[in-house]
Amino acid sequence: MARLWVREIRKQRIARSETVDLGEDLMAALGAVCVKLDIPRPIWLEKHAREWSQFGQTSFSKDHFVEGVSFDKLEIESFDPDAKRKKSQDPRNG
């Protein structure tokens, strides 16, 4: 099952991170992790929807929050811990 990884970034370092089950509803999972980390929910824009659909990840700056936050950036990413890892097809990696 896919999971959602949320990272608070301060001064280009991960300050806190949390993972939750992604399930079917991204907004519900994002809301759950925001409650868990005790941070406000970010504003979801078309930019975030586009990045999410193309890359499976997006980030929110301080400008994407109505309330003040103590971090520089919030990054979210989906991943599947049970997925088989792909090997590189690059011959230099032997």
C-alpha positions as CSV (number, residue, x, y, z in Angstrom):
1,M,0.0,0.0,0.0
2,A,1.2,3.5,-0.9
3,R,2.3,5.8,1.9
4,L,2.6,9.6,2.2
5,W,5.9,11.0,3.4
6,V,5.7,14.6,4.8
7,R,8.9,16.5,5.6
8,E,9.3,19.9,7.3
9,I,12.4,21.6,5.9
10,R,14.4,24.2,7.9
11,K,17.6,25.6,6.5
12,Q,17.8,22.9,3.8
13,R,17.5,20.1,6.4
14,I,14.7,17.8,7.4
15,A,13.5,19.1,10.8
16,R,10.6,16.6,11.2
17,S,9.0,14.0,9.1
18,E,6.1,11.7,9.3
19,T,4.5,9.0,7.2
20,V,0.8,7.9,6.9
21,D,-1.1,5.5,4.7
22,L,-2.1,7.3,1.5
23,G,-5.2,5.3,0.8
24,E,-7.6,6.6,-1.8
25,D,-7.9,10.2,-0.6
26,L,-4.8,12.4,-0.7
27,M,-6.5,15.3,1.1
28,A,-7.6,13.1,4.0
29,A,-4.0,11.7,4.4
30,L,-2.5,15.2,4.2
31,G,-5.0,16.5,6.8
32,A,-4.2,13.5,9.1
33,V,-0.5,14.1,8.9
34,C,-1.0,17.9,9.5
35,V,-3.0,17.1,12.7
36,K,-0.2,14.6,13.7
37,L,2.5,17.2,13.3
38,D,0.3,20.0,14.7
39,I,0.7,22.3,11.7
40,P,-2.0,24.1,9.7
41,R,-3.2,22.6,6.4
42,P,-1.6,24.2,3.3
43,I,-3.5,25.8,0.5
44,W,-3.7,23.3,-2.5
45,L,-3.2,25.1,-5.8
46,E,-3.2,24.0,-9.4
47,K,0.6,24.0,-9.3
48,H,0.5,21.3,-6.5
49,A,-2.1,19.2,-8.4
50,R,0.1,19.3,-11.6
51,E,3.3,18.4,-9.7
52,W,1.5,15.6,-7.8
53,S,0.1,14.0,-10.9
54,Q,3.4,14.2,-12.8
55,F,5.9,13.4,-10.1
56,G,4.1,12.0,-7.1
57,Q,5.5,14.8,-5.0
58,T,5.1,18.6,-4.4
59,S,6.2,21.2,-1.9
60,F,4.6,24.1,0.0
61,S,6.4,27.3,1.0
62,K,5.4,29.6,3.9
63,D,3.2,31.5,1.4
64,H,0.9,28.5,1.0
65,F,-0.2,28.6,4.7
66,V,-2.8,31.0,6.1
67,E,-1.3,30.8,9.5
68,G,2.4,31.3,10.3
69,V,4.6,28.3,10.3
70,S,8.1,27.7,11.9
71,F,9.6,25.9,8.9
72,D,10.8,27.1,5.5
73,K,9.1,24.4,3.3
74,L,6.8,21.4,3.6
75,E,7.4,18.6,1.1
76,I,5.1,15.7,0.5
77,E,5.9,12.6,-1.5
78,S,4.2,9.2,-2.2
79,F,6.1,6.0,-2.1
80,D,5.3,2.3,-1.9
81,P,7.5,0.5,0.6
82,D,6.5,-2.9,-0.8
83,A,7.4,-2.1,-4.4
84,K,10.3,-3.9,-6.0
85,R,13.2,-1.7,-6.6
86,K,14.2,-1.1,-10.2
87,K,17.8,-1.6,-11.2
88,S,19.5,1.0,-13.3
89,Q,20.0,0.2,-17.0
90,D,23.2,2.2,-17.0
91,P,26.1,-0.1,-17.8
92,R,28.4,2.0,-15.6
93,N,26.6,0.8,-12.5
94,G,27.6,-2.8,-13.2
